[in-house]
């Protein structure tokens, strides 16, 4: 076992089973945090900690975090909506098109100051997602806004694809 001995982990052996137990326990606490739900959503989305990938559970936990106002969860719901994956496991407003719902969620995340949604929207402009005309200039503006708030987000930006689109 690898043992984590920094000031935050107190020499606890790494254990996916134990980590998952703590996350599940935290999610059932009387006042669970949005960060717990966001973490569970990402783990189910990516299949981390030995969990199976599950769109239903990903959506469930993003929704719980979003209901608590977590802007990253809202932006991830926008991405799911744009891919047409949100409505499969969640009641949505049937009168709204997929890009309208995605845009509504993205704007809600923007109002909350979420840097991640700028990367998502930049991708939509770069790749001409439905409802978004291809516009490399707008894409770059969104990427730059994201990096102003969170410089480390630079790694999420598809720079080569953007430069190719700007030619």
C-alpha positions as CSV (number, residue, x, y, z in Angstrom):
1,X,0.0,0.0,0.0
2,X,1.1,3.5,-0.7
3,X,0.7,5.6,2.4
4,X,-0.1,9.3,2.2
5,X,1.7,11.1,4.9
6,X,1.3,14.8,4.2
7,X,-0.4,17.2,6.6
8,X,-3.8,16.4,5.1
9,X,-3.8,12.6,5.0
10,X,-2.2,11.6,8.3
11,X,-0.5,8.5,7.0
12,X,-3.7,6.8,5.8
13,X,-3.1,4.0,3.2
14,X,-4.7,4.7,-0.2
15,X,-7.9,2.7,-0.6
16,X,-10.5,3.2,-3.3
17,X,-13.0,1.2,-1.2
18,X,-12.4,3.5,1.8
19,X,-12.6,6.6,-0.3
20,X,-15.9,5.5,-1.8
21,X,-17.2,4.7,1.6
22,X,-16.4,8.2,2.8
23,X,-17.9,9.8,-0.2
24,X,-21.1,7.8,0.1
25,X,-21.3,8.5,3.8
26,X,-20.7,12.3,3.2
27,X,-23.5,12.3,0.5
28,X,-26.0,10.9,3.1
29,X,-25.0,13.4,5.8
30,X,-27.7,15.7,7.2
31,X,-26.1,18.6,5.3
32,X,-24.1,17.2,2.5
33,X,-21.8,19.5,0.5
34,X,-22.2,20.3,-3.2
35,X,-18.5,19.3,-3.6
36,X,-19.3,15.8,-2.4
37,X,-22.1,15.5,-5.1
38,X,-19.8,17.0,-7.7
39,X,-17.1,14.5,-6.9
40,X,-19.5,11.6,-7.0
41,X,-20.8,12.8,-10.4
42,X,-17.3,13.0,-11.8
43,X,-16.4,9.6,-10.5
44,X,-19.5,8.0,-12.1
45,X,-18.9,9.9,-15.3
46,X,-15.3,8.7,-15.6
47,X,-15.6,5.4,-13.8
48,X,-13.1,6.3,-11.0
49,X,-12.6,4.4,-7.8
50,X,-13.7,1.2,-9.5
51,X,-17.2,2.6,-10.1
52,X,-19.0,1.7,-13.3
53,X,-19.6,4.6,-15.6
54,X,-23.2,5.6,-15.2
55,X,-25.0,8.4,-17.0
56,X,-28.0,8.2,-14.6
57,X,-25.8,8.6,-11.5
58,X,-23.6,11.2,-13.1
59,X,-26.7,13.3,-13.9
60,X,-28.3,12.6,-10.5
61,X,-25.2,13.9,-8.6
62,X,-24.6,16.9,-10.9
63,X,-28.2,17.8,-10.4
64,X,-27.9,17.6,-6.6
65,X,-24.8,19.8,-6.7
66,X,-26.4,22.2,-9.1
67,X,-29.5,22.5,-6.9
68,X,-27.1,23.7,-4.2
69,X,-25.7,26.4,-6.6
70,X,-22.4,24.7,-7.6
71,X,-21.6,26.4,-10.9
72,X,-19.3,23.7,-12.1
73,X,-22.1,21.2,-11.8
74,X,-24.4,23.5,-13.7
75,X,-21.8,23.8,-16.5
76,X,-21.4,20.0,-16.6
77,X,-25.2,19.7,-16.9
78,X,-25.0,22.2,-19.8
79,X,-22.4,19.9,-21.5
80,X,-24.6,16.9,-21.0
81,X,-27.6,18.8,-22.4
82,X,-25.7,19.8,-25.5
83,X,-24.7,16.2,-26.1
84,X,-28.3,15.1,-25.7
85,X,-27.6,13.1,-22.6
86,X,-29.3,15.2,-20.0
87,X,-32.9,14.3,-20.9
88,X,-32.4,10.6,-21.0
89,X,-32.2,10.4,-17.2
90,X,-33.9,13.6,-16.0
91,X,-37.3,15.2,-16.6
92,X,-36.6,18.3,-18.7
93,X,-38.8,21.0,-20.3
94,X,-39.9,19.2,-23.5
95,X,-40.7,22.6,-25.1
96,X,-37.0,23.5,-25.1
97,X,-34.6,22.2,-27.7
98,X,-31.3,20.6,-26.8
99,X,-29.2,23.7,-27.6
100,X,-31.7,26.0,-25.8
101,X,-31.6,23.9,-22.6
102,X,-27.8,23.7,-22.8
103,X,-27.5,27.5,-23.3
104,X,-29.9,28.2,-20.5
105,X,-27.8,26.1,-18.1
106,X,-24.5,27.6,-19.5
107,X,-25.8,31.1,-18.9
108,X,-26.8,30.2,-15.3
109,X,-23.2,28.9,-14.7
110,X,-21.8,32.1,-16.3
111,X,-23.9,34.3,-13.9
112,X,-22.4,32.3,-11.0
113,X,-18.9,33.1,-12.3
114,X,-17.9,29.6,-13.4
115,X,-14.7,29.5,-15.4
116,X,-15.3,25.9,-16.7
117,X,-18.5,26.9,-18.6
118,X,-16.3,29.3,-20.7
119,X,-14.3,26.4,-21.9
120,X,-17.5,24.5,-22.7
121,X,-18.9,27.4,-24.6
122,X,-15.6,28.0,-26.3
123,X,-15.8,24.5,-27.5
124,X,-19.3,25.0,-28.8
125,X,-18.3,28.0,-30.9
126,X,-15.1,26.3,-32.1
127,X,-16.9,23.1,-33.1
128,X,-20.1,24.7,-34.3
129,X,-22.4,22.8,-32.0
130,X,-26.0,23.0,-32.8
131,X,-27.3,26.5,-32.1
132,X,-23.7,28.0,-32.2
133,X,-22.2,29.2,-35.5
134,X,-18.6,28.3,-35.9
135,X,-16.7,31.4,-34.6
136,X,-13.1,30.8,-33.5
137,X,-12.9,34.5,-32.3
138,X,-15.8,33.9,-29.8
139,X,-14.3,30.6,-28.9
140,X,-11.0,32.2,-28.0
141,X,-12.7,35.0,-26.0
142,X,-14.4,32.3,-23.9
143,X,-11.1,30.5,-23.4
144,X,-9.4,33.7,-22.4
145,X,-12.1,34.5,-19.9
146,X,-11.8,31.1,-18.3
147,X,-8.0,31.5,-17.9
148,X,-8.5,34.9,-16.3
149,X,-10.5,33.3,-13.5
150,X,-8.5,30.0,-13.4
151,X,-5.1,30.0,-15.1
152,X,-4.7,26.3,-14.7
153,X,-7.7,25.8,-17.0
154,X,-5.3,26.4,-19.9
155,X,-4.7,22.7,-20.1
156,X,-8.4,22.1,-21.0
157,X,-8.3,24.5,-24.0
158,X,-7.8,22.8,-27.4
159,X,-5.2,25.3,-28.6
160,X,-4.1,23.4,-31.8
161,X,-7.7,23.0,-32.9
162,X,-8.3,26.7,-32.3
163,X,-5.2,27.8,-34.2
164,X,-6.2,25.6,-37.1
165,X,-9.7,27.1,-37.2
166,X,-8.3,30.7,-37.1
167,X,-6.3,30.1,-40.4
